[in-house]
Amino acid sequence: MEEITSTIITADNREELIDELMSTYGQDILQLVYAYVHNETIAEDLTQEIFVKCYRSLSTYRGKSSIKTWLWRIAINHSKDYLKSWYNQRVQVTDDAILGNNESQNNVEQTIIQQDEDAKLASTVMQLPVKFREVIYLFYYEELSLKEMASVLEVNVNTVKTRLKRGKSLLKEMLEGSSWMND
């Protein structure tokens, strides 16, 4: 995708740009939001809201960061706002599923074992506090550099390093404490 600059955003091409952003980053944003809310249905709704917010705010994009970083920042802030909202704290939603299935294995048994391990790992990652979960997600799933993560999270690079190290340590403790590593 050609990098979007603030000079090429016009009223005429906003719909095309948002379509391109949705097709390029839609699944990534959905997975990022899911990492915060742990519910596929809510993650889908929030992702739609994020792209609506992005569409409305497209004219405010100034090109000081990449469009991806700008979009991630919107998604993270929107997800955190949802987690703090009255609705999230008082309404219990029951539909919950883990995103992403790995169908690359030829052997059905191996596929089932891999899916079970992936689900257990994802579940363990989701149990981490948000500040550790988000750096683990951005580092391993989005493959962002430490500098990119610091920009997205609006924290110092050293803070990202510390959170990543502590998050890995907590994840290791949690996995070693479960029977998952011994199976």
N, C-alpha and C positions, 0 to 999 in steps of 0.2 A: 504494500500500500504506500502510495506516495505520501510523504509527510505533509500534513495540513498546516498551512500557515494562516495567520489571522488576515492576511491580505486577500486570500482566495475564498474567504467565507462571505457569501452574499445571500441576500434573501432568496434569490433564484435557485441556488445550489444547496441550500441547507438540507432539503429532503434527500438529495443524492448523497450528501456527506454522512447523514445519520444512517442511511441504508448501508453504506459502506462500513461505517463503524460497527453497526450491529452485526453484519456478516463476518467482519474480521475479528471482533472482540467479544461477541455475544456469549459464546460458550465459556470463554475465560472469565468474564464478569459473573456469569451464573455460578461458576465453581467458586469464585472468590466470595461471593455473597453467601453461598451455601456454607462455606467455612465459618462464617459468623453466625448464621441463624439455625443451622442443623435441620432444616426442613426444606424439602425440594419445592413444595408448592409455594411457600412463602418466598423462597429464593427466586422463583420464577416471577412472582408478582413484584418483588423489589427490583429485579433486573429490568423489568418493563418500566417501572417508575424511574429508574436511573437513566434509561435512554430518553424518556420524556424530559427529565430534568436537563439532560445533556442537550437535547434539541432546543429547549428554551434558552439555555445558557451558551449556546454555540457562539453567539456574537460577543461573549465576554472572554472567549479564549484568545489570549494574546501571544501565544507561541513561546512563552518563557520556558516551558518544558515540552516534552514530546506529548502528542495527543494521547498516547497510551497512558502516560503518567497522569495527565489531567483527568482522564476517564477513570483510572484506578482510584484517584483521590476522591472523586465524586462518589464512586461505589463504596469505598471504605467509610466515608463520612455518612452516607445514607444508611449503610448497614448499622453503624454505631448509633445513629439517631433512632433507628427502628428498635434496637436492643434497649434503649433508654425509654422508649415510648410507653405510655399507659397501656396501650393495646397489648404489647408484648408481655408486659409484666402482669397483666390481669386475665388475659384470654388464653386458654389452653387449646392448642391445635394438635390433632392426633395423627395426621398423615405425615409419616417420616420415612425417608429412604436415602440410602447412600448414592451419590452421583458417581457415574463412571464405572463401566464394566470392562474388564480386559478379556477380549475374545481372541487374542492372538495365539493362544495355545492350540495345538492340533489335538491333543489328547483330552477327552472330556473330563477324565478324573483330574488331570493336572489343572484344567481350567477351573474346576470347582474348588480345588485346594487353593489355587492362586486367588480366586475371588474371596474365599473365606479369610485368607491371610490379609488381603487388601482391605477388606471390611474391618477386620480387627485393628489393623494399623490405623486406618482412617478414624475409627471410633476412638482409639487411644489419642490420636492427634487432637480430636475434637474435645477431649477432656482437659487439654492444656488450657491455662488462662489465656485470654485473648491476645495479650501482648506477645506471648511466646508462639501461639498458634499462627498468628498472622505472619511472623517472620519465617517460621517453618514452611508455611504455605507458599509465600512469595519466593523463597529460596529454592525449594525442591520442586514445586509444581509449576511456577511461572518462570523459574530459572533467572530471576533478576539478580543483578550484581548488588553488592553491599551498598554502593553509592546510589543505585536506582531505588533500592528498598528504603534508604534513608530519605530520599526525595519523596517517595510515595507516602511514607509514614510521617513525614515532617519531623524527623528526629535526627540526631547526630549519628554519623557512621559508627562511632564507637559504641553508641547505645544499641545499634543494630547488631554489632558483633557480640556484645554482652548478652543480648536477648537470644540470639541464635545459639550461642554456646550453652546458656542456661536452659533453653528450650530443648536442645538435643540431650542434655544431661537428664532433664525431667522425663523426657520421652524414653530414654534408655532405662531409667529406674522403673518407670511404669511397665515397660515391656518385660523387663527381667523379673518383676514382681508377679507377672501373670504367667499362666501356664503356656502362653502362646509361643515363647521362645523355646520351650522344652518339648513341644510336640514334634 
